[in-house]
Amino acid sequence: MAKQHKFFAVVVPGLERIAARELESFAAHDITIEYGGIQFSGTLELLYRVNLRARSITRVLMRLRTFRSMTLEGLGYDLKKVAWHLFFDENTTLHVEVHSHHSRLNHSDDIADFTKQYIQKLLPKLETGKKQQSQTLHIRLDNNRGVLSLDTSGERLDRRGYRLNPVKAPLRETIAAAMVQWSGWSPEQALLVPMCGSGTLAIEAASLGLNQAPNLEHDFSCLHYPSYKDKTFQKVLGKCASMQKETSLDILASDYNKAAVEACLDNAKRAKVDKAIQLERQDIHALKKPVTKHGGVLILNPPYGQRIGEEAKVLSLWVDLGNIIREQFADDTMWKTVIICPDPEHEKALKLNIKKRLKLKHGGLDVMLLEI
Ligand SMILES: C[S@@+](CC[C@H](N)C(=O)[O-])C[C@H]1O[C@@H](n2cnc3c(N)ncnc32)[C@H](O)[C@@H]1O
């Protein structure tokens, strides 16, 4: 049987349950939800699958060792127990990130320097090669209990690479994907995105509807470990390709801003989902619910108006949004509306009955997903 490892999926706080459901669908074991992440276990094949296919996960860490130590000497004992040669070689540039809370070992810089020097002593060739690749080791200490974890994703997974052309206040790709998943949208239904901006919601929905692995182009740091298993990775890649569907989708994206519509098209092309999205320039006040067989979802990330002087104008737009939703969507059992809302004031402006809520962090702020 292939070796089992322990992993930790880092997520935007609020997305834990959505991410846990994704992990279940990838056949992860021992799933335990924590604030801001999910512990799970499985093989290297699972690790590759999660990195390639997860939509709502920010990064995946591999747990290497837990320890209980109050001194650097004690930490050295645990560092010696890890088979570093499986992960690092002469081409590795090692970064050590330390987070210490309520622990005797609490000087993050000293712990990081000590750890790096210690691993360098164990692997004298570290950082001496020609093609350097960054690897990040995380040390977390809580009440003197520590955990050593290795980042397997490299760049954050929400940076899918298609959004070279962002507009104001774009949504993180992981949050957009999670919003679509939370809405329960299914690919035979219509999806309306009438304030599409740079298209993140529409693109993530199209990728989901086409069953496209969202991170195919990503350069995961685990692909640069000496223990990387190319055969296994190629097998998972092949599976990703065979799962992709050729189906037609009913995704209608629009925005009143010409630059946003152009950005959305550009980004959708880069994400290879442009054929799945119908795009037009339209003011939301002209929105008409389409006639559909299986109903649909209206999904919205409206402007918040955080800038001084914008609040009144934006709040009156939220009043209009409430009217549009009430008149066309709220009483139609075949339709659902999901909207990302910054605070109770904006929610009040909608004057709608909220059926479900999900609190999450977006750009450092607490925001709420509302289902109507
Ligand atoms: C917060 S942005 C959406 C960001 C988008 N989710 C993304 O990730 O790029 C809000 C969008 O609403 C659009 N918008 C504002 N008022 C509108 C209106 N009356 N009709 C249509 N679009 C509008 C803006 O042009 C902007 O692109």
The ligand as a MOL file (V3000), in Angstrom:
LIG
                    3D

  0  0  0     0  0            999 V3000
M  V30 BEGIN CTAB
M  V30 COUNTS 27 29 0 0 0
M  V30 BEGIN ATOM
M  V30 1 C -16.8140 44.4710 -7.2190 0
M  V30 2 S -16.8270 44.5410 -8.9650 0 CHG=1
M  V30 3 C -17.0030 42.8770 -9.4040 0
M  V30 4 C -15.6890 42.1980 -9.3660 0
M  V30 5 C -15.7080 40.8180 -10.0240 0
M  V30 6 N -16.4550 39.8500 -9.2240 0
M  V30 7 C -14.2710 40.3570 -10.2260 0
M  V30 8 O -13.8120 39.4060 -9.5750 0
M  V30 9 O -13.5930 40.9790 -11.0260 0 CHG=-1
M  V30 10 C -18.3960 45.1980 -9.3140 0
M  V30 11 C -18.7150 45.3390 -10.7810 0
M  V30 12 O -20.0360 45.8610 -10.9110 0
M  V30 13 C -20.0790 46.6640 -12.0710 0
M  V30 14 N -21.2560 47.5540 -11.9780 0
M  V30 15 C -21.4640 48.5740 -11.1040 0
M  V30 16 N -22.6860 49.1410 -11.3290 0
M  V30 17 C -23.2680 48.4290 -12.3500 0
M  V30 18 C -24.5020 48.5090 -13.0230 0
M  V30 19 N -25.3990 49.4530 -12.6920 0
M  V30 20 N -24.7570 47.6200 -13.9850 0
M  V30 21 C -23.8630 46.6750 -14.3280 0
M  V30 22 N -22.6440 46.5510 -13.7340 0
M  V30 23 C -22.3550 47.4190 -12.7540 0
M  V30 24 C -18.7610 47.3910 -12.0590 0
M  V30 25 O -18.4320 47.8470 -13.3680 0
M  V30 26 C -17.8120 46.3160 -11.5200 0
M  V30 27 O -17.1690 45.6560 -12.5810 0
M  V30 END ATOM
M  V30 BEGIN BOND
M  V30 1 1 1 2
M  V30 2 1 2 3
M  V30 3 1 2 10
M  V30 4 1 3 4
M  V30 5 1 4 5
M  V30 6 1 5 6
M  V30 7 1 5 7
M  V30 8 2 7 8
M  V30 9 1 7 9
M  V30 10 1 10 11
M  V30 11 1 11 12
M  V30 12 1 11 26
M  V30 13 1 12 13
M  V30 14 1 13 14
M  V30 15 1 13 24
M  V30 16 1 14 15
M  V30 17 1 14 23
M  V30 18 2 15 16
M  V30 19 1 16 17
M  V30 20 1 17 18
M  V30 21 2 17 23
M  V30 22 1 18 19
M  V30 23 2 18 20
M  V30 24 1 20 21
M  V30 25 2 21 22
M  V30 26 1 22 23
M  V30 27 1 24 25
M  V30 28 1 24 26
M  V30 29 1 26 27
M  V30 END BOND
M  V30 END CTAB
M  END
